[in-house]
Amino acid sequence: VYGYPNVHGEGPGHHIVCAGFDKDGDEEFLVALRGPSPNQGVYYYKPIDLSRGLFAKWKVTDDSAARIAVVDFNNNGLLDFATIGYYVPGYYIVENPSINIYYNRFANKNVQDTKELQVTKQNNELLFKVPRPHKALQYEMMPFITIGGITLSLEMIPSNSLRQVDKNTYIKVLSGVIMWIDSSTELSQTVNHSRTFVCKPKTVSSLRICSNENVTTTGNEGILLIVLKMNETMDSISRFDSIQKVTIENVLSEYCSEEVRNLSFQFIRCDEYDWKTEKCKGLEFYNMKGFEIKFVDNDEHLCYIQLWAAAQGTNCEVHNHSNVSSCEVHACIINSTGKGGMMYLINSKEDYDPLTTPNSQFQKLEVSSLYEHGLLWNIDEQKKTVL
């Protein structure tokens, strides 16, 4: 079911085409959804037991689709498809309507392995298993949580591929390199963005992609990244005067297991956790258990992402970031006052005494909504952490 009919009996479904995409002898079909999100994009249906009318389906694009055309665009003997965004005043108008071509990645693939991004529940958290980006067979996106109208998605783009972006696309790279021609300055320089190539230490930078051609490219490595996308109806980032007013929603797709789709995300006060410290008592300082990401080929740990929140004016006290496990950086999703951020010791080589070190020894670094900060600890000439 893709949403519900409006007062005129209309829904987001707009076009269906049937063709043999994977050359297994049975024809598959594509369903075009005009929008708005989440009922926007194209679904691919593959029969797995025609005698019982059973089909497997998965979403192959989130772009608005009014019509679908099926053609072998690259002349390799496999059917590809193209879509055009829906733009009809009075019905639905997609932002930046465009024609998109999607090359066939369905052939000679089993239903079980068509989804390369996998997610399971582990200790009331999400565990993602992902391929090495350079081995990815196709573009794939997995939205998993929406906070205050901003949706976070795990996204994988194969090697040497293009991806269209718009003005509300923000990213955090996890593995690989993504490139675009910078439109934020008059120099139009090429930006190479990776997990290790972040903003300079003790500074902040935007997560926004500013591409003068509204497109990004990947190199031989491919890329895995978190994409942060504002709801299309939002003109600006929401501001909240209370943590309890922040809307949080699990948006994992229907092809994910019921167990992970039913997982509830919520901010819990830090003084309610077993690991709480005396400094946490009475503070409106919150944590949301995070999301672990591993490579599927050997279970190698890639990263662990968790979410933090603090009430306006809350000082979350000093944390010791002098060991490897605490050498972390933060990307801010929502900064309601515009004043929130990080504090770091101006001279971290001197011993810190919580009873005698004055606030004047700390430097404040404001981190705006959808910005991140660079390293706050000491590094050597090889940019390695000095502990």
PyMOL commands that set and color helices and strands:
alter all, ss='L'
color gray80, all
select helices_A, chain A and resi 111-113+133-135+243-245+258-261+270-272+278-280+324-326+359-361
alter helices_A, ss='H'
color red, helices_A
select strands_A, chain A and resi 13-19+28-34+40-49+54-61+67-71+80-84+87-88+92-93+99-102+118-122+125-130+140-147+150-157+162-164+169-181+190-194+204-206+215-230+248-250+268-269+285-295+301-310+331-332+341-345+362-366+371-373
alter strands_A, ss='S'
color yellow, strands_A
deselect
rebuild
show_as cartoon
